[in-house]
Amino acid sequence: MAEVDTAFFPESKDMPKLSPIQVEGIPIIDLSPMTSQTVSDSSSIEGLVKEIGSACKEWGFFQVINHGVPLTLRQNIEKASKMFFSQTLEEKRKVSRDERCPMGYYDTEHTKNVRDWKEVFDFLAKDPTLVPLTSDEHDDRLTQWTNPSPPYPPHFKDILEEYVGEMKKLSFKLMELIALSLGLEANKFEEFFMKDETSSIRLNHYPPCPYPHLALGVGRHTDPGALTILAQDEVEGLEVKRRADDEWISVKPIPDAYIINLGDIVQVWSNDAYESVEHRVVVNSEKERFSFPFFFFPAHETEVRPLEELINGQSPSKYRPYKWGKYIVHRHNTNFKKQNVENIQIHHYKIA
């Protein structure tokens, strides 16, 4: 990744600022009422639901502490990730992803048709994962995505699988709180994830960049799924677009906290009560950065549409339904090369 060509350079309006705005950041929410071993009183849970609802409405992003995920698992995945990415390019490319199965190593991903300054390793939560063979809505054929088995570092798959197990537990807890904050039953979202979920984890490595004012680790985007749980190291890089004024706000890393952001599916389910917010990653000229997002995705056959409980005469449905499996396969297929048009987004399903 030493060469710097114009494929890395976004349009001038998307160029990073070298001195991002430092302000009170995204909300920090203590999950101990839900994760502690002692029984919590109903008022502390209600307070937590209120905090979650406010963060979802105002930011679409928040950080959680006292989340119940053992610190050792996070340390294990960070160590294994550094070991994996420290290998030669030749070794890493032995477990490269391809258009048949988009799991594994990759270093030429594009966001908004601009190449990202990063390398990644993608790994499924459920192996194998069932998905449509093509994005053609008339094609009923299915295929399986499977995980690669990197020989190095030792026990890499075991470390990833153990960590993913904890991410799924935390995801279900968070989705319960989000459901309650929308006035829904706590288990409202469970059915979409219990069978054949398509969730995955990504290991990101952002090498130092000689042109941090010209390139981006990841360009501005929203996440397509329901929820993203991000662990990051101590190097800053994540920026969130503040809804109040469209300014890019730097997210300061808090030791052992997780950064949570709503994905496009929650925006559709909530009928725009909550929004999936644009974010990006800036790069550093001196330091490398590692991060580990877990993407909580429903089963491929899920039909994503505004929930009936949230539709009424004052708030009619704002989206046409779409099949999640077809949508995500289409997205993966457009990540491999620069396109002439923007890849598929939820605004393409918005009812005018």
N, C-alpha and C positions, 0 to 999 in steps of 0.2 A: 504493500500500500504506500510505497515511498513516492511514487510518481504523483504529481498533482496536475490533472488535466481539467479542462473546463467542464467536464461532466459533473464535477463536484460543486460547481458554482451555481447557487440559486439566483433567481431574478433579484434585481436590486432591492425591491420592496421586502424581500424575505432575508436580506443579508443580516447576520447577527450583529448586535451592538457589543462592543468590547467592554462596556461598563453598564451592565443591565441594572434596572431599577432595583434597589434594595429597600424593601418595605416589610411591614408585618406580613408574613407569608400566609400560606394556606392554613386552615384550621388544624389544630392538633387535638385529637380526641382520645381520651382514656377509655379503653374497652374493658377495664377491670370489672364493672358491674356485670358484664356478660361472660367473662373468662375466669373469674376467681372461683376457687373451690367452695367458698362459703355462699350461702343462698343470699342473693341480693333482694332488697325490697323493691316493690313495684315502682316507687317514685324515682329510684336511681336508674332503672331501665327506661322509664318514661323520659327522664332527662337526657339519657343517651340517645334515644330515638329522635328527640327534638334537635339535639346537636347534629346528628347525622343528616336530618332533613334540611336544616339550615345550610350546612356545608354543601350538600348536593345542589340546593337551589342557587346559592350565591357563587359557588366556585366550580362545582363538578369534580373537585379535588379535595382531599384531606389527608393528613397523616394520622396513623394510629400507633398508640403505645400500650403497653400491658396487653398485648394481643394473644399471648399464650403460645407463640411459636418458640421452641427452644433455641437459644442463641447458638448452641453448638452446631445445629443443622445449617444455619446461615453461614457460620464460619467454615464449615466443611465445603459448602458449595462455592464459596468465594475462593478458597484454596484450590479446589479442583479446577475451577474455571481458569485461574491464573496459570495452572500447570498445562491445561489443554491449549490455551492460546499462545503459550511460550514456545510451542513446537514449531518446526519449520513449516512453511506453507505447503510443501510436498506432503508432509505427514497429515496436516489438517485436511487437505483436499482428498485424502483417502476416504473420508466420511462426508463428502460433499452432498448437498441436497441436489435434486434434479427435478425435472418437470413431471416425473412419474410420482415421486414422493418428496414433498418439500420439507422434510426433516433433515437435520444434520448441519454441516458447516456451509457458510456462505459469506462472500466478501464483496459482492457487487450489487447490493440491493438498492433500489431506487424509491424515493418518496417524492410525490408530486413531480415525477419525471426528472429528478435530480439525484445523482448518486450520493449515497450516505458515506460519511467518513467513519466506517466501523467494520467490524467483522462479527459474525454471530454464529451461535450453535443452537438449533431448535430441537425440542424434545417433547413428545406427546405425553399427556397425562395418562391416557389409556392406550395400551399397545396390544393389538392393532386398533386403529380408529377407523370406523366406517364412514365413508363420504361418497357423494356422487362422483361418477367417473368423469362427467363433463358438466359445464355450467349451462348446457342446453336444457331449457325447462321441459322439453318433450322427451328427453332421454332419461329413462328410469334406471339405467344401469348403475351399480355401485362398485366401489373399489375399496381397498384398504391401504391406509398410510401406516407405515411401521417405523420404529426407531432404529437408527444405526447403533452399532456397538463399537465405540472407539476403544482401541486397545490401551490407550493411555489418556488420563492417569488411571491407576488401578482402582477398581470398584466404582468407576464413574457412574455407571447406570444405577447402582444401588444408592449412591449419594443423591442422585437426581430423583429417583423414585421416592425415597424417604422424605425429601423436601417437598415434592409435589403433593404427597399425602397431607402434609400440614397446611399447604396452601389451599387445598380443597376444603379442609375443615374451616379455615378462616373465611374463605369465600362464602360458604353457606351461612356462617354467622352474620357476615356483612349483608348478604342478600335478605336475611330475615329482618335486620334493622331497617334496610331500605324499604322493604315491603311495609313494615309497620309505619314508617314515616309517611308513606303514601296513603295510609288508611286502609291497607289491605291485610289479609290474614298473614301471619308470620311465615307460614310455609308456602305462600302463593307461588314462588318461583321454583320450588324444589322439583316439580314434575319435569321441567325442561332440561334438568341436568342429571337426573338419577340414572338414566339409561342412555348409553351411547353418547356421552358428552364428547366434545371435540377440543377440549382445553389443551393448552400447551405451555411450556416454559421456554424462555429464550435467555441465553447467556450473551450479553453484549460486551464487546471490547472496543473502546475508542482509543486508538493510538494517539500520541501527541501529533499535532497538526501544525506545519510551518505557516499556514495561512488561516488562522482562526477567525479572521474578519471576512473571509471569502467562502469558507466551507461550513457545513453543518454535520454533526454526528447523525442526526435524523432531522429531516425537514418538518415543517408544521404539518400536523395531522391530528385526527381523532382516532380512537381505537374502535375497531368494528364490533367487538364482542359485548358482553354484559358488564364485565368488571376487570380491571387490571390491578394486580398487587405488585408493587415495585420495591425491591431492595436495591440499594445503591451503596457504593463505597463512600469515602469521605471527600471525594473530589466533586465539586459542584459542576453542573452541566444542564440539568433539567430546567426548562423554562415553561411556564404556564401562561396562556393568554388570559389576562384578567377580564372578566365579562363586563365589568363596570365601565372600562375605558379602552379596551383592546390593547393595553400595554403588556409587554412581555415581562413576567415576574420570575426571578430566579428562586428556585426551591432549595433552601439550605438543608443539607443532610443532617438528620438527628440520629445519633447512634442507636441501633437496634429498633428504630421505628420503620414502619412500612408506609409507603405513599400509595394511596388508593385513588383511582380515577374511574369515573363512570364511562362506560362504552356506549356506542351508538344504539345497541339493543335496548338499554335502559331508557334512553331518550325516546325511542319508539314506544316501548311498553308503557311509559308514563305519559305518552301523548304530549311530549314537550314540557311537562311539569318540571322535569329535570333535563339538563342538557349535557351532552358529551362535549368536552371543551378541548380546543386545539392546544397542543403542546409540541415542544421540539427539544432537541439536545444540541447545545453549543459545545465546541471542542476547545482544547487547551494546547498551547504551544509547547508546554513543558511536561505536563503530567498526562499519563494514561488514565483511563477511567473504566470501571467495571460496573455493570448493573444487571439485575436479574428480574425481568418482568414475568409474572405468571398471568396468562390470559384465560379468564373463565368464560368458556364458550359452551353453548347448549348443544344438544344432539342435532345431527344433520337434518333430520326431518322436521325440526321445529319451524312452524310458520310464525314469523315475527310480525306482530301487528299490535296496535294500541289495545290495552286490556279493557274488556267490556266495562269493568267497574269504574273506569276513569273516563268513560265517554258518556256524554249527555247532551241535551239540547244546547246548553251554553258552551260545551266543549266537544264538538263533533270530532270524529276520527280525522287525524291529520296526515295519515300515511296509508298507502296501499300495502297489503300484506306481501311479504316475500319469504322464500324458503331459505333458511340459514345456510344449509349445505351448498346450494347452488351459488349463493352469494360469496361464501368464503373460498370456494374453488375458483370462482372468477377472479377474486382478489389475488389469490396465490399465482394464478396463471399470468397476471399482468405485472408481477414483481420482478420478472427475470430480465426485462429489457425496457429501454426507454420507449414510451408510447407517444402517439400523436395526440391522444386525448387523455383527460383525467380518468383514472380507474374508477370503478363503480363506487358510489357513496350513497348514504341513506337519503340524501336530498333528491336523488333520482326517483325515490318512491313517495316523495312529498305530494300531497293532494293540493293542487293550486287553489 
